[in-house]
Amino acid sequence: MIPGSKISRPPTLATCTIPPCRDIILSSSRDKSVISWTFTRQEGTYGVPRRALTGHSHFVQDVVISSDGQFALSASWDGALRLWDLNTGTTTRRFVGHSKDVLSVAFSIDNRQIVCGSRDKTIKLWNTLGECEYTIADPDGHSEWVSCVRFSPVTSNPIIVSGGWDKLVKVWNLTNCKLRTNLIGHTGSSTCFLS
């Protein structure tokens, strides 16, 4: 990568994330990589690529950063998640368990848990050691692809929220991964939301 390169990602940018209180952006792409960009705040050059994170064997659909800014999680069509050390650019752990593409990933507010959703219609809750604690599927799970998952930032009300191609937004109790409610109202698939 060349310092001063424009922030563009052929062939297709999948997602990007900007952590609070850090001068970096993470972007994921269909080129199977994640790039960490550093803001320069210089006229004409707003950011330069800092490091490419490579290792996925298919498109990287989603990327998120830990609240302390030290780690990133990527979700890929290769069916796996990768936990990245942003200081070294290395994969510290792989999370394998979905039978199809992983479309969305999120850190809990304390960075101790990870949730992801997949085209296999399941949601998985992991610890940071790579152990799957829960798999949410039928009968209460999504009937189509799970396109977005998020943890609530409110620790007094620990929930996971998921959205899917079945047009539903589902709210889950984090302590036992049981369905609290379905939010019905979309006429198309729900693809993204903020918590």
N, C-alpha and C positions, 0 to 999 in steps of 0.2 A: 504494500500500500504506500502511496505517495502522500507525504504531508501536504495539505492544501487541496487535496482532492475534493471535488464536489460531493455533497451528500446525495448520491443517487445510486440505485441498486438494480441495474438490469439483471435478470429479466423481469422479476416482479417482486416488489416489496410486500411482505405478508403482514407485518405488524411492527410497531416500535413502541418503546416505553421510555419515559423520562422520570428518573427517580427524584424525590425531593432532596434539596440541599446538595446536589452534586452537579458538576458540569459535564455530564455525559448523557448520551442517548444510546439505547440499544435498539438495533433493528434486526429483524429476521427476514429471510428471503427464500424464494424458490430455488436459489442457487445452493441450498443445503447448508447455509452458514448463518451465523449471528455476527454482527459487527458492533464493536464498542466504539463510539465516536466521542471525541473531546471537543467541547465548545472552546473556541479561541477568542471570540468576541472582537476579532479584528475586522476592519472594514473589508468587505468583499469575500472574506473567508470566515464563515461562521462556525465551521467544524471540520475537524480532520479525523480520519480513521485512526484509531488507537491500536486495535487488535481485532483480528478475525478469529472467531471461535468455530472450529470445524470438527466434524466427527459424525454428524448425522448422515445417513445414507439416502435420505429423501428430503422433500421440501420441509422447511422449518415454518410451521404455521403460527406459532405464538412465542413470545418471550416476555418474561417479567423479571424484576429485580427485587432483591430482598430489601427490607426496610432499612438495614444498616449499610446498604450499597456495596456489600462485599461479594455477593453471590448473585447469579442469574439462573433462571430455569428456562429451558427451551422445550417446546412440544413439537413433535415432528410426525410427518406422514409415515415415517419408518416404524411407528407404533411405540416409540420410546420417549422418555423425558431425559434430559441431561441437566445435572447441577454443575454449574461452572464457577470456578474461583476467578473472579474478575481481576485479581492482582497478578495471577500467573497465566491466565488464559487456558487453563486445563480443566478437563472434566474430572470432577471429584466423585461423582456417582451417576450411574445410569438406573433408571426406573423402567422396568420392563414388565408388562402384564396385560396390556390391551391387545386385542386381536386385530384391530384396524387402526387407522390414522388417529393420532391424538390432535385435537383441534384447539384446546384451551388449557391453560395452566395458571395457578395462582399460589402465592405464599400466604400463610396465615399472618396476622399482624405481628405475632411474636417470632415468625420464621421457623416455627417448630413443626408445622404441618404443611402439606402440599395437597392440593386438589387438582384433578384433571378430568377432562371430558373427552369422549372419543366418538368416532363414527361407529363403534361397536355398540352404541347406545348406553354405555355405562359411564358412571362417575367413580373415580377411585380416590380414596383418601390415604395418603402416605405419611410416614414419619421421614425425617431427614436421613435415616439410615438406609432407606430404600425398601422398607417393609410396608406392604400394603395392609392398612388397618381395616378398611372397609371397601367393599365394592357395592355400589348402588345400582340395581338393575330392576327387572320385573319383580313384582307387579306394579310397584309405585313409581318406577323409573320412567325415563323418557321412552316413547315408542319409536322415535327417530333419532338421528344423530344429535349428540350433545355438542352444541357449538360454543357455549360460553359457561365458565364457572368462576365464582368469586367467593371469598370469605367476607363476612361482615366485619368492618373495622371496629364495631362496638363489642368489646369483650364481655360486657354484662349480659349480652344477648347473643351467644355464639351460634351463628347460622352459616350455612353455605347456600348460595343462590345459583341456580343453573338455568340455562336457556337452551332450547333445542329446535330442531326442524319440525317438531310436532306442534309448534306455535305456543308452547307453554313455557312459563317461567315458574320454576319450582323452588320452594323454600324448604330447606332441610335443617333439622336439629343437628348441630355439630357433635354433641356428646354421644348420640347413638345412631346418627345418620338416618333417622326416620323422617318421613315426609311430614312437614307441618301444614303446608297448603300449596295449592296450585293457583297461580295468578293468571287468569284467563282474560284475553282482550286482543292479542295480536291476531291478524288475519294472514300473516306470513311467518316464516321461521324467525325466531329471535336470535340475533347474531352477536350482540354485544351490549353490555350495560356496566355502569359504574356503581360502586357501593360506597 
